[in-house]
Amino acid sequence: MTNTNLKTNLLGTTLESCSQDPLTGFYRDGLCRTDEQDRGRHVVCAKITEEFLAFSKQQGNDLSTPIPGMFPGLKPGDDWCLCALRWVEAFKAGVAPKIRFASTDEAVLKYVSIEELKPFALDLH
């Protein structure tokens, strides 16, 4: 019996955890996976930068301020599952953070090409 919860990453293998600390993912299980419940498509495992945090805040999504008991607040260097379209917006604005291909769901390819993503890969050899 196959596990339908297994997702494929940008390397063509099973999706790996993005971060356990801070605990990320739409389901807060460390995985950047999505389904029909996740309207934001949190599929991009990004290494957060100061530039991206400032950009996201300007777009109305403050990721740096903690919300006690709900959200830790992010700092540069954290790994975090970003919404696909927010990453694309940051890419177009020239502030897209680097990403981990092993932890990014292939579903991101509905929004951006692999060729555009490759220069941002932290784990391509």
C-alpha positions as CSV (number, residue, x, y, z in Angstrom):
1,M,0.0,0.0,0.0
2,T,1.5,3.4,-1.0
3,N,1.4,6.4,1.3
4,T,-0.4,9.2,-0.4
5,N,1.1,11.7,2.1
6,L,4.6,11.3,0.6
7,K,5.4,14.3,-1.5
8,T,8.1,14.7,-4.1
9,N,10.7,17.4,-3.8
10,L,12.5,19.4,-6.6
11,L,15.2,16.7,-6.7
12,G,12.7,14.1,-7.6
13,T,13.0,12.3,-4.2
14,T,10.8,12.2,-1.1
15,L,10.3,15.6,0.5
16,E,12.6,16.2,3.4
17,S,12.0,18.3,6.5
18,C,12.6,22.0,6.2
19,S,12.8,23.0,9.9
20,Q,11.8,21.7,13.2
21,D,13.1,24.8,15.1
22,P,11.3,26.9,14.3
23,L,8.6,24.4,13.5
24,T,7.4,25.2,10.0
25,G,4.9,24.0,7.4
26,F,1.3,24.6,6.9
27,Y,0.7,21.6,9.1
28,R,3.5,22.6,11.5
29,D,5.2,19.2,10.9
30,G,8.4,20.6,9.4
31,L,7.4,19.8,5.8
32,C,6.7,22.2,3.0
33,R,3.8,20.3,1.7
34,T,0.4,21.4,0.5
35,D,-3.1,20.2,-0.3
36,E,-6.5,21.8,-1.0
37,Q,-6.7,23.2,2.6
38,D,-3.6,25.3,2.1
39,R,-4.7,28.3,0.0
40,G,-1.2,29.9,0.4
41,R,0.6,26.8,-1.0
42,H,3.4,26.8,1.6
43,V,5.8,24.7,-0.5
44,V,9.1,26.6,-0.7
45,C,11.7,25.8,1.9
46,A,13.6,29.1,2.2
47,K,16.6,30.3,4.1
48,I,15.2,33.6,5.5
49,T,17.1,36.8,4.9
50,E,16.7,40.3,6.4
51,E,15.9,41.6,2.8
52,F,13.1,39.1,2.5
53,L,11.7,39.8,5.9
54,A,11.5,43.6,5.1
55,F,9.9,42.8,1.7
56,S,7.3,40.5,3.3
57,K,6.5,43.1,5.9
58,Q,6.0,45.7,3.2
59,Q,3.6,43.3,1.5
60,G,1.5,43.1,4.7
61,N,2.9,39.8,6.1
62,D,5.1,40.6,9.1
63,L,7.1,37.4,9.6
64,S,9.6,38.8,12.1
65,T,7.3,39.7,15.0
66,P,6.4,36.9,17.3
67,I,2.8,36.0,18.2
68,P,3.1,34.3,21.6
69,G,1.8,30.8,21.5
70,M,1.2,30.8,17.8
71,F,4.2,32.1,15.8
72,P,7.9,32.4,16.9
73,G,8.8,35.3,14.6
74,L,11.5,34.7,12.1
75,K,15.1,35.9,12.0
76,P,17.7,35.8,9.2
77,G,19.1,32.3,8.8
78,D,15.9,30.5,9.8
79,D,14.5,27.9,7.4
80,W,10.8,28.4,6.8
81,C,8.1,27.2,4.4
82,L,7.0,30.1,2.3
83,C,4.0,30.5,0.1
84,A,4.8,29.9,-3.5
85,L,3.4,33.2,-4.8
86,R,5.2,35.2,-2.1
87,W,8.5,33.7,-3.1
88,V,7.7,34.5,-6.8
89,E,6.8,38.1,-5.8
90,A,10.2,38.4,-3.9
91,F,11.9,36.9,-7.0
92,K,10.4,39.5,-9.2
93,A,11.5,42.2,-6.7
94,G,15.0,40.9,-6.6
95,V,14.9,39.8,-2.9
96,A,14.0,36.1,-3.1
97,P,15.8,34.0,-0.5
98,K,17.8,30.9,-1.3
99,I,15.9,27.6,-1.1
100,R,16.5,24.0,-0.2
101,F,15.5,21.8,-3.2
102,A,15.3,18.7,-1.0
103,S,12.7,20.3,1.2
104,T,10.7,22.2,-1.5
105,D,7.6,20.5,-2.8
106,E,7.6,20.1,-6.6
107,A,4.2,21.8,-6.5
108,V,6.1,25.1,-6.7
109,L,6.7,24.3,-10.4
110,K,3.1,25.4,-11.0
111,Y,4.2,29.0,-10.3
112,V,7.9,29.2,-11.3
113,S,10.2,27.2,-13.6
114,I,13.0,25.0,-12.4
115,E,15.4,27.1,-14.5
116,E,14.4,30.2,-12.5
117,L,14.8,28.3,-9.2
118,K,18.2,26.7,-9.8
119,P,20.2,29.9,-9.1
120,F,18.6,29.9,-5.6
121,A,19.3,26.3,-4.7
122,L,21.3,25.7,-1.6
123,D,21.6,22.0,-2.1
124,L,22.4,21.4,-5.8
125,H,25.8,19.8,-6.4
